[in-house]
Each structure stands twice: as structure tokens, then as C-alpha cells.
Amino acid sequence: MKRLAAPILFMLAAPVLAQEDLRIDRDHLYVSDPAACQALEENGLDAWMDVDFLSLSFEDGIQSMEFHCNFFDVKTRDGSTHLFIDAICELPGAVYPDMFAVTPYNETQIQVVSAYDAALAASGQYETSSEVATPGATLYTRCDNLSEIPVD
């Protein structure tokens, strides 16, 4: 019985160990729609006219045409791949504080969970449309193709 338990425990732990190897590259731009990477490379800031997406950089926060969150504090912890971010977000006519939990999702994507959106989802005021089951979560894809975003 003991010989059977050890391999089973190892198989259960293996995905967890593999997940720990993922790291968040804080030097790249991330987008909520993978097509936006190519649109940004080709059209620069005009990409927001063609594709509806959010962009995230750890220097500038989260941006879109009529929405942005400025990051004030990005916290890390030794031994953890997760980030904790304090932010102030703005929509036309509204300003609110938010907190984000950022975790690696796979090698090129991160999952960003908004405390504000999670609370709205829990109260039934907001329906999550993310590919992930976590309420308030959005997947962002890293843009590895960007050389420099042209600004007109």
C-alpha cells in the first residue's frame, strides 16, 4: 500500500511543481485580446480603433479607450510567482480603488483578478466573460512581437 501511495502523491504534486516554474515577465506589454499584439505592431495607438482590448504594463497600469487603472504599488513575495497590486481606476464619471491579484496562467498569459470586478460578479451585477472560472478574472497575453509602438 505504501509503495502505491508514493507514486500517486508524486503524480498529484507534479502539476503544482510545474506551475511554480512559470514567471511573470514584467518588462513586456500584455493585452486582453491576442489579436491586439499584431494590431499594435502595425497601427500603433490606432489599434484601439480596430480592436476592443485592454493593455497592461507594469509601468503604466491597465489602459483602454475610456478606462484606465494606475498602479501604485506592485508587491511581490520571495518564493511566490504571484503579484499583488494596489490601483486607482477611472471610467468616464467614476473613480474607484481596486486591488489586483496577478498570477501566471501559462508561459505567455497572466490571469489578472480585480477585487472590484469579483465583488460585482458576486453580487450578480457583473457577468464574467473570461475563459477562466475565477470571478473578476481577465486573461492577458504577452506581446512578444512589439518592437516599438509608433505614436502619430
C-alpha positions in Angstrom: 0.0 0.0 0.0 2.8 2.4 0.8 4.5 1.7 -2.5 1.3 2.7 -4.3 0.8 5.9 -2.2 4.1 7.5 -3.1 3.7 7.4 -6.9 0.1 8.7 -6.6 1.2 11.6 -4.4 4.0 12.4 -6.8 1.6 12.4 -9.8 -0.8 14.8 -7.9 2.1 17.1 -6.9 3.7 17.2 -10.4 1.3 19.8 -12.0 1.8 22.0 -8.9 5.5 21.8 -9.3 5.4 22.6 -13.0 3.1 25.6 -12.4 5.7 27.1 -9.9 8.2 27.4 -12.8 6.1 30.0 -14.6 7.2 33.6 -14.1 5.6 36.9 -15.0 7.7 39.0 -17.4 7.1 42.5 -16.1 9.0 44.1 -19.0 6.5 43.3 -21.7 3.1 44.6 -22.7 0.1 42.3 -22.2 -3.3 42.6 -23.9 -6.7 41.1 -23.3 -7.1 40.1 -26.9 -4.2 38.3 -28.6 -5.0 40.0 -32.0 -4.2 43.3 -30.4 -0.5 42.5 -30.4 -0.4 42.4 -34.2 -2.7 45.5 -34.4 -0.4 47.5 -32.1 2.7 46.5 -34.1 1.0 47.5 -37.4 -1.1 50.5 -36.3 0.4 51.8 -33.1 -2.1 53.6 -30.9 -4.7 53.5 -33.7 -5.1 49.8 -32.8 -7.7 50.7 -30.2 -9.9 51.9 -33.1 -9.8 48.4 -34.8 -9.7 46.0 -31.8 -11.5 46.3 -28.4 -8.9 45.4 -25.8 -7.2 46.3 -22.6 -3.5 46.7 -22.4 -1.5 46.1 -19.2 2.1 47.2 -18.5 3.5 47.1 -15.0 4.9 50.6 -15.5 1.7 52.2 -16.8 -1.1 50.0 -15.4 -4.2 49.0 -17.4 -5.4 51.1 -20.3 -8.2 51.1 -22.9 -10.0 53.8 -24.8 -12.2 55.0 -22.0 -10.8 53.2 -19.0 -7.6 53.1 -17.1 -6.1 51.9 -13.8 -2.9 53.4 -12.5 -0.8 51.0 -10.5 0.5 52.5 -7.2 2.1 49.5 -5.6 3.2 46.2 -7.1 4.1 43.8 -4.4 6.0 40.5 -4.6 6.9 37.9 -2.1 10.0 35.8 -2.1 9.3 32.3 -3.4 6.0 33.3 -5.0 5.1 33.8 -8.6 2.1 36.0 -7.7 1.8 39.7 -7.6 -0.4 42.0 -5.5 -1.3 45.4 -7.0 -3.0 48.5 -5.5 -4.5 50.7 -8.1 -6.9 53.6 -8.7 -9.2 53.1 -11.7 -11.2 55.6 -13.8 -14.1 55.3 -16.1 -15.9 58.3 -17.5 -17.6 59.8 -14.5 -16.3 57.3 -11.9 -13.1 56.9 -9.9 -12.6 53.9 -7.6 -9.8 52.0 -5.8 -9.0 48.4 -6.9 -6.7 45.6 -6.0 -5.4 43.0 -8.4 -4.1 39.5 -7.9 -1.8 38.6 -10.8 -0.7 35.0 -11.4 0.9 33.2 -14.3 -1.6 31.3 -16.4 0.7 29.7 -18.8 4.0 30.6 -20.5 2.6 33.6 -22.4 -0.5 34.6 -20.4 -1.2 36.0 -17.0 -4.5 35.9 -15.1 -5.5 39.3 -13.5 -8.2 39.2 -10.9 -9.8 42.5 -10.0 -11.3 42.7 -6.5 -13.8 45.3 -7.7 -15.0 43.1 -10.6 -15.0 40.0 -8.3 -17.3 41.9 -5.9 -19.6 42.9 -8.7 -19.7 39.4 -10.0 -20.5 38.0 -6.5 -23.4 40.5 -6.2 -24.8 39.5 -9.6 -24.2 42.9 -11.1 -21.5 41.8 -13.5 -21.3 38.6 -15.6 -17.8 37.3 -16.1 -16.9 36.6 -19.7 -13.4 35.3 -19.1 -12.0 32.0 -20.3 -11.2 31.2 -16.7 -13.7 30.3 -13.9 -12.4 32.9 -11.4 -14.9 35.7 -11.0 -13.4 39.1 -11.8 -10.5 37.5 -13.8 -9.2 38.5 -17.2 -6.5 36.7 -19.2 -3.8 38.9 -20.7 -1.5 37.6 -23.4 2.1 38.9 -23.6 3.1 40.7 -26.8 6.5 39.4 -27.7 6.3 40.8 -31.2 6.4 44.6 -30.4 9.5 46.5 -31.4 8.2 49.9 -30.6 4.7 51.3 -30.6 4.5 54.2 -33.2 2.8 57.3 -31.9 1.4 59.7 -34.5 
